[in-house]
Amino acid sequence: MTKTNTEEKRGLFTSLYKFSIEPETERIVFTDTRSVSAVSGRTIWLSQVTADMPVYMDYDKGDHTAYIHCKSGLFEFTPSPAGLFSHLARVNSIEGLERFDTSNVKDLSEMFYDCRSLEKLDLSGWNTSSVTDLRGCFERCESLKSVDLTGWNTGSVIDMGFLFAGCRSLTSVNVENLDTSKAIYLQHAFAFCKSLTELNVKAWDVSSVVDISCLFAGCSALKTLDLSGWNTRSVNDATGIFQSCTSLKELDVANWHTENITIMKDLFNGCRSLEKLDLSSWDTRNLRNIRSIFWGCDSLKETGTRHWNTRLVSDMGYAFCGCGSLPDTSECAWWNTENTIDMKYMFSDCKGLKEASLPGFDTGSTWDMSCMFSGCRSLERVALPSASTSKSPYADGIFNGCDSLNEVILPRHPLTARSLKAAAKETIGLNKRESTKSFKAKKNKKKPKEQPGSAPR
């Protein structure tokens, strides 16, 4: 390790001593005795616990192990050892962590960040009662399969963002008893823990949390998650909370407090196994962005969103894109779109959609409606009776691939958006021509001549 700050108090083992271990190191051992002689590798003076008690590191080339030792066997942290073990990419084992005195520690952020070969951690003896920052503590520990946090007191922690983000080998982690009562940030805490099959956070107090964006994003193996009792009254950013939770079959978030949430972008994006959601009690008065909120929810048939207040929403792009099981547009038929600017791909690839009746859709502020219904191959009828009569939004490809479309209802007004009129006329005309061609082809299809000696029909 190389000391980077000469002002640092002597006798403390801190992040200001950056590891400069051999690049081949695979194991680190903290001990009270010199496990190897300096002859086998190299010895580095690290710190001084007392005047006569130095801390040394020996490197054993034979087993690629760094032995860090001091006579007392106790290594004391300063309040901020953040990132101490970060980027030790080849280290797969750290032993003797119980020898650390963490009673004064406040910042454990990125402590093991990017320790991508580390498979197991036992931190059960650590005193974390003073810790306020755990941001990214285990982030990108890609091989981590087991971490023991038994006894951790997190009652003072404010930031838990990215805590286990990218721990893609974790199948379970016991965080049931972590105290989250003072936590403000939980974004990406379990993001891309793609092997996680179970997670018990139902007792977490999230009443002070403002950001839970992408909290479980990429947890593709999770099948159930009990969050029914969460108090989300302080949350303002709900971006991508369940994004790509592809195995999640049911989810009860009916009683969440959502009155302060402004962003729900990608909230359920990619939840392809979800069949039903009850969001009917959600207060969306401050909601401004629902882009891709249900994108790729291929099994979803009900959302409970028909009475949502969407007056402030400016972006609805891709909202129901890829909802192949959606039978109709009743869940959003009367949404207030007076301030909506973007509707592109909103219902694209809703392959089961036969009718899109949207009487509440005022497109007076809408700039982009491109590909709004593209790929809706079963769609026969579209009704937009409140569409703009003064503005012509960009509507390129709005009905692309709507092979069954035969009726589009727009306001009976000479100034009705020309782009919508033109697109409707072109698609319906094309479908009629294709239908006529198909009919004529069938009618004129000649019966095959019977071959000599063939059986009579």
N, C-alpha and C positions, 0 to 999 in steps of 0.2 A: 504494500500500500504506500501511497505517496501523500504526505501531508500537504494540504493545499491552503491551510490557514494557520499562520503562526500564532495568531491571537487565541486559538482554541485552548480551553482549560486543559491542563495536563491531567492524566489519569482517567480520561474518558474515551471510550471506544465509540467513534462517531462516523457519520457519513462523510466527514471531511477527510477521512482517510480512504481514498478510493482504491479499490482492489486493483493491483497490478500483478495478479497471479499468473503463473504460466498458462498459456492458452490451452494446453492439453489437460488442465485440471478438471477432474470429474467428481472430486469429493473434498469436502471441507470439514475438518474436525476441530471443535473448540475443546480444549483440555487444560488440566492443571499440571501436567507433566510434559517433559520434552519427549515426544513419542519417537522421534528419529534424530539422528545426529546431523549436524550441519554439513557433514561430509557427503551425505546422500543427496543433497540438493543445494538450496541456498537459504540463508537466514536473513530475515529483514526485521529491523527494529520498528515496532509499530507505535507503541505508546508507553506510558509509565503510569501504573496504578498508584504506586507510592515511590518514594525515593529509591528503594531497593527492590522494586518488583516490576521489572519491565515486561512488556508484551511482545512476543516474538512470533514470527511465522517461519516454519520450515517447510520446504517442498520436497516430497519424496517422488522422484522420477519413476521409481519402480511401479507404484500403484496409482500414480497421478493424483496424489492426495496432498492438500495443503493443511498442515497442522498448526493451529494458532493456539498459543498457550501462555498462561500466566500462572504464577505460583499459587495465588489465592483461589484460582479456578473460577473467579467471578468477574464477568465483563460488564461494565456499567455504561449505559447509553447516556448521551446528553439529551436534552428535550427534543432535538430534531435530527434523528438518524435517517431521514428520508432517503430512499434509493440506495441504501447501503449495499444490498446484494443484487442490485439491478444489472441486467445485461450479462449475467454469468451463464452464457448460452450452453456450455458443455457440462456444467455441474449438475449431477443427478442426485446428489445427497449432501445434506448439511446436518451434521451431528453436533450435539452438545448445546443446542439453542436454549436449553433449560438453564444454562449458566448465565444467561443475560439478566441483568437487573433493569427492568423496563418501567420501574415505578415513577420515574420523572418524565417519561416520554410523552410528548404531545403530538408529534407528527410521524406517522408510519406510512406516509404516502409513497407509492411505488417501491416499497421495501424489497419485494422480490420480482419486480417488473422484468418481464422478458427472460425469466429463468426457464427457458423453454424445454430443458431436459430434466428438470426437477420433478420427481415422481411422488414424493411424500414429504409432509411437513408436520411436525408435532410442536405446536406453540401453546399447548394447554397450560403451561405454568406461567405464562406471561401476565404481568399486571398491567392492564390497559385502562385503568380507571381515570388516567389523566389525558388519554388520547382524544384528540378532536378531529384529526384528519386521517382517514384510511383510503383516500382516493387512489385507485389503481394498485393497491397493496399486492395483489396476486395477478395482476393483469398480464396476459400473454404467457402464463405458465402452462403451455400447451400440453405437457405430458403429466401434469399434476393429477393424480388419481385419488389422493387422500390428504385432507388437511384437518387437523384437530385444533379447534378453537375453544374447547371446553373450558369454562370458567372465565371467559373473556367478559370484561365489564365495558360495554360500549355506551354507557349512559351519557357520556360527554361528547360523543362523536357527532360532528356536523356534516361532514362530507364522506359518503360511502360510494360515490360515483365510481364506476368502472372497477369495483372491488374484485370481482372474479371474471371480468370481461376476457373472452378468448381462452378460458380454461376448458378447452374442447374435450379433454379426457375425463373430466369430473363426471361421475355417474350420480353421486349424491354428496351433499354437504350439510352438516348439522348447524344451521344458523337459526334454529327455532327460538332460542332464548336470547338472541342478540337484542339489546335495547336500542331501539331506533327513535325513541321519543324526542330527541333533539336533532335528529337528522333533517337536513334541508335538501340535500342532493343525493338522489339514488339512481341517476341516469346511467344506463348501460351496466348496472351492477352485475347482472348475470348474462349479459349479451354474448351470444355465440358459444354458450356452454352446450354444445350440440349433443353431448352424450348424457346430459342430465335427464334422468327419468323420473325423479321425484324431488320435490322441494316443498318444505313446510315453512311458510312465512305468514300463515293465517293470523297469528297473534301479533304481528308487527304493528307498532303504532306509527302511522305515517301522517299524522295530523299536521305536522309542521313541514312536510316535504313539499317543495314547489316544483321540482323537476323529476319526473319519473320516465322521461323519454327513453325508448329502447330498452327498458328495464329487463324484459325477457326476450328481446329480439334474437332470433336465431336459435332458440331453445327447441330445436326440431324434434326432440325425443319426448318432450313433456306431453303427457296425455291428459292430465288433470292439474288443476291449480285452484286452490280455495282462497279467494280474495274477497269473499262476500262481506266480510266485516270491516273492510278497510275504510277509514275516514279520509277521504281525499279532498277535503275542503280547501286546502291551501295550494293544490296543484294548479299550475297555469300552463304547463307544457306536457302533453300526453302523446307526443310524436312517437309512432312506431313501438308502443309498449309491447305488443304481442306479434310484431312483424315476423313472418316466417316461422311461427309456431305451428308447423305443418301437421303435427299429430294431435293437437288440442281439439278434442271433440265436444267439450262443453265448458262453459265459462259463465259464472254468475257474478256480474258486476252491476246488477240492477239498482242497487242502493248507493252507488258511488255519488259523492257530491262533486258536481262538475261546473258549478256556477262561475268559477274563476278560470276555467280552461279556455284558452284562446286558440290553441293549435291541437288538432287531432289527426294531423297528416300521417298516413301509413299505419294508423292505429291497429287495425286488424289485417293489414296487407299480408297476403300469403297464407292465411289461416284456412287452408283448403279443406280441412276436415270438420270445421264448424258448420252446424246445420241451422242453428237458431240462436238469436241473441235478443235479450229484452233490454232495450235502451230507452224504453218509453218514459221513464221517470227522470231522465237526464235533463238538467237545466243547461241549455246551450245559448243563453242570452248573450254571452260574450265571445262566442265562437266565431273565428275568422277564417280558418283554413281546415278543410276536410279532404284535401287532395289525396287520392289513392286510399281512402279510409278502409274500403272493403275490397280493394283490388285483389283479384285472384282467389276470393272466397268461393270456390267453385261449388261447394255443397250448400251454401247459405240460401235459405228460403225466406227467413223472417229476420228483421232487424229491430222492429219496434220504434222506428224513427219518424213515423208519419206526422207527428205533432211537434217535431223539433222547430225551435226558433232559429232560423238561418238568415235573419235580416242583415247581419253584419258579415256574413261569409262572402269572401271575394274569390276564393279558389275552390271549385268543385271538380276540377279535372281528374279523370280516372276514378272517380268516387266508387262506381259499381263495376268498373272494368273487369271482365273475366268472371263475373258472377253467373256462371252457366246454369244454375238451378233457379235463378230468380224468375218467378212466374209472370210478374207484372211490375209496374212502377208505382204501385199504390203506397209504398213506404216513403215516397218523396214527392208524390203528386202535387201536394199543396205547399211545398217549400217556398219560402219567400226568397226570390232571386234578384231582387231589385238592385243589389249591390254586387252581384256576382259578375266577375270579369272573365273568368276562365271556366269553360265547360267541356273542353276538348276530351275526347275518348271517355266521356262520363259513363256511357253504357256499352262501350265497345266489347265485342265478344260475349255478350249476354245471349248465348245461343238458344236458351229456352224461352226467351222473351217473345211473345206473340203480339202484344199490344203495349204501346207506350203512351199513356194518357197523362199529360202534364199541364193541367189547367192553371196551376199557380205559377208557372214559369214565365216571368217577365224578363225578356232579354234586352231591355233598354240599355243596360250598362255592360252587356256582354260583348267582348271583343273576339273571343275565340270559341267556336263551336265545331271545329274541325274534327272529323272522324267520331263524332259524338255517338252515333249508333253503328259504326262500322263493324262488320262481322256478325251482326245480329241476323243470322240467316233465316230464322223463323218469324221474324218481325213482319206483320202484315199491315199494321195500322199505327200511325203516329199522330197524336193530337197536341198541337202547341197553340191553343186559341189565344194566349196572351203574349205571343211573340211580338217583338218590336215592330212598330209601324213607322219608325223614323230612322232606325239605324240598321245597317247591314253588316252583321258580324262575319268574320272569316269562317266560312263553312265548307272548306275544301274537304271532300271525302266524307261528308257527314253521314251519307247513306251507303258508303262503299260495302259491297258484299251483302246488302239487304235484299237477297234474291226473291223473297216472298212479298216484299212491300207492294201494296196496291192502293194505299190511301194515305194522304198526308193532309191534315187539317190545320190551316193557318188562318189568321184573322182576315175577314172579308173587307179589305181596305186596300186601296190602290198603292199605298206606300209601304205595305208589308215587305219586310226585308227581302230584297231581290235575290240575295245569295241563297236564302232558304227556298224561295219559290223555284229558282233555277235548278237547285239540287234535287228537289222533290220531283219536278217535271222530268228531269233527265233520268232519274232512277226508275220511276214508275213507267216511263216510256220504254226504257230498255227492257224492263221485266216483261212488259206486254209483248214487245217484239220477240223476245226469247220464248215466251209462252206460245205465241203464234207459230213461230218456227218449229217448236217442239210438237205442236198439234199437227201441223202440216206434214211433218216428217213421219209421224205415226200414221196419219191418214194415207199417205202416199207410199207407205212401205209395202213393197210387193211381197206376196207370199212366195216362198221358195218353190221352184218347180219340183214335182215329184220325179224321182229317179226311176228309170225302168226297173220293174220287178219289185218296187217298194210296196210295203203293205198299205192298203187304202186307209185314209183317215176317216 
